[in-house]
Amino acid sequence: MKEISKETLKDYKKKFIEILGEKFISQAENYSMQMLKKRFDKSLYPKHPFFYFWHQYNLDILYTASHDILYYSKPVRYLFNILDNLEKIKSLENNNRIIKKILNKSDFYSAVFEAEIAAIYMRNYSVQIIDDSINEKKSPDLCLIDSNSNKIYVECKALQNVKLDLIKVLSNISDQTKTFCKKYKFLAKILIKTKIGFNKKDNNAILCKIRQIIRNKQYGRFVIDTLHVEITIERVFYNIGSVKYQIDSNTEFDNTIKKEIKKASKQLYKNEFNILHLQLPINEGLDFEQYINSHYDNIKKILENDTSNINTLVISDFSCNTINYLNQEIEQIQYFIMPNINAEKNINFDFKYPCTLNCDNILPDIDKSCIKSNITLNIDFTPNYAWGDIPCGTIILNSVSSSAFTQFRIWKSHDNFITFEFVLNGNHEIYKTKNTNIIVPFVRNELNIIIEVENINIYINNKKINLTNI
């Protein structure tokens, strides 16, 4: 992350103009100025996703100036991450392809994600941005080349923001519902909640049902399974038609992932080593940890049954990936690596995934059916505070084999447990402990993992950890 002060916050506008062009930034600035004048109406809905982030940037500049203290919000951290990554890939040939995609509203999130992945891989590999204009068929986004000339092709997919897409539909339903309430003088507080399977094309059918309920002056909870919507109507004595809506975080989600995996498989080359990076959509209601744990088996089946040319699927969320805690940069969980055991060929050379953290070792592949395997790792990250005090989401170690068939991660999960996660032969296993004294501050901690057919034993600094299998 860039070093930002209250004096320099607004100075980054010049850098955005330099990379994205004066015309585009001028359009973003005009949108923000209209919003600041509080002349918001539906016609001011941002014509490009970037404009929303730019407006937040202007708000943070004003807040910083008026309070004489640096403030920049999560959307602005995202904006600066975009700038940081675009500056890093500036030296790469064909980087203008990514810039053009960023300027196109429908490609914005995918292009931003592609720039981020390219910048991360540049730490360890020579990265080529593939010029898709020279091929009639769609091609991968990136090519990674190691010091031995081994190549891995990468496709980046950022899923569309289902939540923002549905806001327009539900906003219209909400406005129409208020009109019905006024027409029939219906005193009520109404909550419209979408469920998995909700389809924006059912807009008119939902409005017909709501109108019927209001006309009949009905109160209570109405679940309309055929339309995947739930309506709760509470009687009040002071307000005609107070209407709110709530969007289910998994709406239209799983089918989208399946489509993107199949689409990527067609873009990636046959008989090559291929990695698909998939970013989950911006969705404040999405619990990344819970989603992966609940949907791991389903996504794994899609990957293994529907594709043979994708070696690994790396799923990440939209969050910023580090926080500063007691003057120490802390990595927070935001990704999961899923291997394809049915891939045409396995990665058979040393390959370091960008998610590898605090451990230089590339794990060997381990077959749990073997009688016994023993792994010793040094945890390079030395915390300068007690383990129990660190923020939830902090990763202490993440080590991955080249094929990703074997993975090991220690992190503090959001339920406040210290969590040990394994992937062995593609199978996902989770163990947890409440013991907060297992990592010693200020020293280099040694980790020893003994994997047997029936169980896994973990020792840190020669002390066995009592674990619960989840």
Steps between C-alpha positions, in 0.01 A plus 500: 500500500619851421617729778229764524484808718232764544720736295544260206157334481367725221832499309430154359248646254790589269618137497152373413483751211841385379394134482126510420489822300370850567167446320403197712599662832315818397182293453550343844561845650182643344293213642650555845439876489132441418476258792668748735241760405238248621316502173475121500228337297477176300665662201812551716544127561872452414546417133831332585595311823817709531290815549362365828852446638611842372211669680600326825853627441374860479295450817809375685703802380231733637479311830878502541518874432211595732616281792876552445557124534571242231197290408459267208223243484498141372379605150791745480749236612367294210549800269862540612558127455391545137751782454775305674453194280474700177828671583663161565393353164591817311822338375320195353432479129130517405408665833281736298259209442422502874465880506245488216299236684498712817350789303221267379235478774409136426866387525603722791511250787661222293768740370577633849527142626728404208734792580511389864586137414765606246664730759505223762658243266766752395665440841614152393448462125542669166144601408365546149164667434357306208378710208159347426458705180738271305288188562160434350410282796502629857830449679630509860580833668857436617800275446744435787855390415744378765883498492496158328263622224204302639172666405169524685199675349262701717139607447344762734125524557329750729139401555241768436363680801165330542404733782545825307323350199194414709485831684340670198231229478419502871509878512228504232296237691539710815381822326197321350416346839499848661262617225265207576508585874404862434225401258339256747595706813685200639686569829788252508873437524599266216817293447558330163769231522637308202586130530737278299359468148349850490471619140476868412273403207227418756467870583140536375380174656636608840333840471165333420529287813596798718212706362256219581628476861480878553155530342372226736664679799691185603779491758757232583772304320440388142742252339452474123712197412426516127645853484777442760396796708383554857284797604453602863228756575476650847206716613588854610286804586717786381635435152351418160726259318845483662677256265846339524663214312770244580703297249606143573882481468489176297239613245586379148847418633578133447379487139720799419810323634421191293459710183827685557698180558367353174566825313859514629560140396424599139744792519790304651716283275487122489808300611645799687528588868208731585376690806162671534476793744139572597400804706169487683279807450487804723238402751501626856271215605737225382689303766797371298607235753148364537442503126815296424429248776140456385565485125843335477369160387262650239767721342751212512257279303452769236877542466576128480202388288469789254864596437824313436726785391480704825760389755394728782215731592598789731194667654537837668264757645485874450658606831822693537756235592701668776442706810748673728491378858747636759729619217508155341342414164247219545377284210129418524333198345352578161575200276471125467695272264310207352696236303354298212602137554364416151720752316666380177844539656620612842742786558825302533747781573543738794222756489424756768141616528447867587311393812811338653575689819767497774655178376762465227449124473297362210315207657552152355186316389384262770279196457296452817466131419872462577581351839664816632628837375695758696536869407708758690451869416641816651243777537682806366245745638585590861213681671587778745181448702304214658313275256172556680520875434544493123204591276272229365591415141877518562705237314809376683614250236388371162702238314397333173645224282562574131198295394295643793401142589659560843441823693536613857384823658486639854276800559263656750148442375213741549347289777817578704647148468857427393439299185720240328387432144623213283447401142622143443449343156246772434294423814438790737537445878467756782625475860454766770624583849424773755856481637644850450850427633622271222691774313780664699554874441843633396649159406516279191243224551555146370207302368496122469212319327466120523242365255380141535222302339255554785603834648712814483718611792644850519788615719615860542831548681486126591162538675206297371191705417161362602273545201132456419411379150224718348 
